[in-house]
Amino acid sequence: MAILLALFVCLIVIPLAHGAVPWAISKLTHRYGWVHGSPGFWNLLGLIRVGVATALLIWTLIIGIAHAPNAVRLGLVPSVLITDGPYRFTRNPMYVAELALWLGWTLFFGSLAVFLGCIALLLVVNLVFVPREERSLEAAFGQAYLMYKKRVPRWLGQANSLR
C-alpha cells in the first residue's frame, strides 16, 4: 500500500501540483516575454531552474526510497531520519525543489500570477508545514534531530556550527 501511495504521489500529485497548476495559472494572465505564443530567450532560461529543481526532487525521492525501511509506516512522521544526500545541504530539499520549480515556471511563463502562487506556497510551507514537521521530527528523533538541526540549515545557505 505504501509503495502504491508513493508512486501515486511521485507520478501524479507532484507533476500536477508543480507543473500543471503553474501552467494553468499562466494561461489565465499575460505572459511577459512571449511573442506569438512562444517563449522568448529570457523565458527559456527558466527551464534551467526547472531542470535543476526536477533533478533535486528526483534525488530527494531516490534517497527517501533508499532509506525506506522494510516495513513502512504510513503517517506524517517518517520512520527514519535521513541526513545524507540533499539532506546534507538543507533540511527541506523537497520544499526547496518545489519552490525552485515554481520560480522556474514563473520565469518560463513570464507570469506574475505564477510568481504570486510561488509566494503563497512559500508562506504556507514556511509558516505551516515546516514548523509542524520540525516539532514532530524533534519528538520522534530527539537529540539526533536537534544535532542535525544545528548542522544543516532549514533552507539553503551557510550551515550552522556545532556550538
C-alpha positions in Angstrom: 0.0 0.0 0.0 2.8 2.4 0.9 4.6 1.8 -2.4 1.4 2.5 -4.4 0.8 5.7 -2.4 4.4 6.8 -3.0 4.1 6.1 -6.8 0.8 8.0 -6.9 2.4 11.0 -5.2 5.6 10.9 -7.3 3.9 10.2 -10.7 0.6 12.1 -10.3 0.4 14.6 -7.4 3.8 16.3 -7.7 3.7 16.8 -11.5 0.2 18.1 -11.3 0.8 20.4 -8.4 4.2 21.8 -9.6 3.8 21.5 -13.3 0.2 21.5 -14.5 -1.0 24.1 -11.9 1.6 26.7 -12.8 0.9 26.2 -16.5 -2.9 26.6 -15.9 -2.3 29.7 -13.9 -0.1 31.2 -16.5 -2.8 30.7 -19.1 -5.1 33.0 -17.2 -2.9 36.1 -17.3 -0.4 37.8 -19.6 2.8 36.0 -20.3 5.6 38.6 -20.3 8.4 37.9 -22.9 6.3 35.6 -25.0 5.9 36.5 -28.7 3.3 34.9 -30.9 2.6 32.1 -28.4 6.3 31.2 -27.9 8.7 32.0 -25.1 11.4 34.5 -25.6 15.1 33.8 -24.9 14.9 35.1 -21.3 11.9 32.9 -20.6 13.8 29.9 -21.8 16.3 30.5 -19.1 13.6 29.5 -16.6 13.9 25.9 -17.9 17.4 25.7 -16.5 15.9 26.3 -13.0 13.1 23.8 -13.8 15.7 21.2 -14.8 17.8 21.7 -11.7 14.8 21.6 -9.4 13.5 18.5 -11.1 16.9 16.8 -10.6 16.9 17.8 -6.9 13.4 16.5 -6.5 14.3 13.2 -8.1 17.5 12.9 -6.0 15.4 13.6 -2.8 12.9 10.9 -3.8 15.6 8.3 -4.6 17.3 9.0 -1.2 14.0 8.6 0.5 13.3 5.3 -1.2 16.8 4.1 -0.5 16.3 4.8 3.3 12.8 3.3 3.5 12.6 0.5 6.0 11.2 -2.8 5.0 8.0 -2.1 7.0 6.8 1.4 6.0 4.6 3.3 8.5 2.1 5.4 6.9 1.8 8.8 8.6 3.2 12.3 8.7 6.4 11.4 10.7 9.0 9.4 8.8 10.3 6.2 10.4 13.9 7.1 9.7 15.8 10.4 10.0 17.6 11.0 6.6 20.7 13.2 6.9 22.6 12.4 3.7 22.2 13.2 0.0 20.4 16.5 -0.4 19.6 16.5 3.3 23.3 17.4 3.9 22.6 20.9 2.4 19.1 21.6 3.5 16.6 20.1 6.0 13.9 20.6 3.4 15.2 19.5 0.0 11.7 18.6 -1.3 10.3 22.0 -0.5 13.4 23.8 -1.9 12.9 21.8 -5.2 9.2 22.5 -5.3 9.7 26.3 -4.7 12.5 26.3 -7.3 10.2 24.7 -9.8 7.6 27.4 -9.2 10.3 30.1 -9.7 11.5 28.4 -12.9 7.9 28.3 -14.2 7.5 31.9 -13.2 10.5 32.8 -15.4 9.5 30.5 -18.3 5.9 31.6 -18.4 6.7 35.2 -17.6 3.7 35.2 -15.3 3.1 37.4 -12.3 0.3 35.1 -11.3 2.6 32.1 -11.1 5.0 34.2 -9.1 2.2 35.1 -6.6 1.4 31.3 -6.4 5.1 30.7 -5.6 4.9 33.3 -2.8 1.7 31.7 -1.5 3.4 28.3 -1.5 6.5 29.7 0.3 4.3 31.3 3.0 2.3 28.1 3.6 5.4 25.9 3.6 7.4 28.2 5.9 4.6 29.2 8.3 2.6 25.9 8.5 4.3 22.8 7.2 7.9 23.2 8.2 7.3 24.2 11.8 4.8 21.3 12.3 7.2 18.9 10.7 10.1 20.1 12.8 8.1 19.6 16.0 7.1 16.1 15.0 10.7 15.2 14.0 12.1 16.5 17.3 9.5 14.4 19.2 10.3 11.3 17.1 14.1 11.5 16.9 15.0 13.7 19.9 18.7 14.6 20.3 19.6 13.1 16.9 17.3 15.6 15.2 18.4 18.5 17.3 22.1 17.8 16.3 21.1 17.6 12.7 19.1 20.8 13.0 22.2 22.6 14.4 24.4 21.4 11.5 22.1 21.8 8.5 20.2 25.0 7.6 16.4 24.9 7.2 16.6 26.2 3.6 19.9 26.8 1.9 22.9 28.8 2.8 25.6 28.6 5.5 25.4 25.6 7.7 25.2 26.3 11.4 28.1 25.5 13.7 28.1 22.7 16.3 28.4 25.1 19.3 
